[in-house]
Amino acid sequence: MSSRSVSPNLALDQLVARRRAEGAAIVHLGFGESRLPVFRPLVSRLLEGASRNAYGPVAGSAEARAAVAGYFTRRRMPTDADQTVLAPGSKPLLMALQLVLPGDVLLARPSWVTYAPQARLAGKQVFGVPIPDECGGVPEPEALRETIRSARASGHNPRILVLTTPDNPTGTVASPALVRELCEIAESEDLLILSDEIYRDIVHDPWRPVLSPAEVVPDRTIVLTGLSKSIALGGWRIGAARFPSGPWGERIRDEVLAVASEIWSTLAGPMQAVAEYVFAEPPEVVRRIAADTRLHGVVANAVHEIMVGAGALCRPPTGGFYVYPDFEPLRERLDWHGVTDSASLQRVLLDDFGVAVLGGHHLGDDPGALRFRAATSMLYGQTAEQREAALYAERPLSLPHIRDELDLLEEKLSVFVSSGVTKGAAAFPAGVR
Ligand SMILES: Cc1ncc(COP(=O)(O)O)c(C=O)c1O
């Protein structure tokens, strides 16, 4: 019997859908999807692409690869089309990389739910490294050095460092100085970097600097990107990778193509037509992504305020559409609900308070901690019309359907963190607690 199970965030989304269908009122913050409408011009691209029914090259069409190369080149990573590969999402590309790259894996702790299971599927050992105070998606440098030392001392071979900026689950952007420091460690310890930049275009402040490790140590960095987040196309499954130029990069690319050819063959033809258009970044696409990003920033900050107001510690969000609160300051109170770790925190919030979040234990975090990931992009509305209104509203927080959800979340959390006190007060005479 296999011990494998469906990825916890996908499983949670299905559970919430079932409970809502049964009539439960749930504030759903449990799924990392940009719930925004399809950008209309993409529908005609898709229709035009429908006649592309041949398999085509495994790496993607020459035109789509040229568009991806242009996308990276405009981000200070000069790229030739041959250095790029398209695929049905960046997830299968990451899996293929785990299969072909040598060595064990170093992950920020917490990090995206899929990295560790993929590494294990590829037969690798995973080493989690705590994140710095200021941001997630990257390990704290000194802790990284120490983890490498002790992993090697116990006979392991940590070679792959996964960096995610902006990050899922903390919704933060690592500073260029920190990225440089990690690149130095990669050089001195001979690590390969998988730089997951799928949220790169969702930086809330357009002036905040973002540095890719591929700008610092290009020969040892593979960059991943995709259209699931920035332009809300998760279900269309379009991802891309950029490999280093030169013989090593070519070899890894060819090995990834070998895996691809045995699993997914190629990105679906109509999706290549879409990729060609979006990665070329015509002005209307740039405007749409800017509108998405603005909304993500406004709502993520509003949810951050609610979490902090409830008494949690939480890094201010600067990218993506997540917050990652820590309810440690309320541990004693939450104990009254039977909340003692992140699994019980997730369960009680959903079952007793109708708030769906993903517990930190699913993200490699300390299971005893009281942390969870809240995906704030789930709050834009239940209907296509509401989401469209959210996208183009001057003041999205004033829209009744968003305001109501935020108010409901605030109310539920306030009862959650205060009802423990009431219970406690009733159970113990004054002065005992
Ligand atoms: C950090 C990160 N990387 C990669 C992915 C996978 O995206 P896709 O396979 O849709 O390209 C996700 C999706 O949740 C993510 O959050």
The ligand as a Gaussian input file, in Angstrom:
#p B3LYP/6-31G(d) Opt

LIG

0 1
 C        6.077000      28.732000      -5.222000
 C        5.315000      28.025000      -6.295000
 N        5.995000      27.422000      -7.280000
 C        5.373000      26.757000      -8.251000
 C        3.992000      26.651000      -8.272000
 C        3.368000      25.815000      -9.357000
 O        2.754000      26.532000     -10.322000
 P        2.347000      25.935000     -11.724000
 O        2.616000      24.468000     -11.766000
 O        0.903000      26.250000     -11.838000
 O        3.218000      26.659000     -12.722000
 C        3.230000      27.250000      -7.264000
 C        1.760000      27.106000      -7.235000
 O        1.124000      27.153000      -6.212000
 C        3.919000      27.969000      -6.261000
 O        3.257000      28.584000      -5.266000

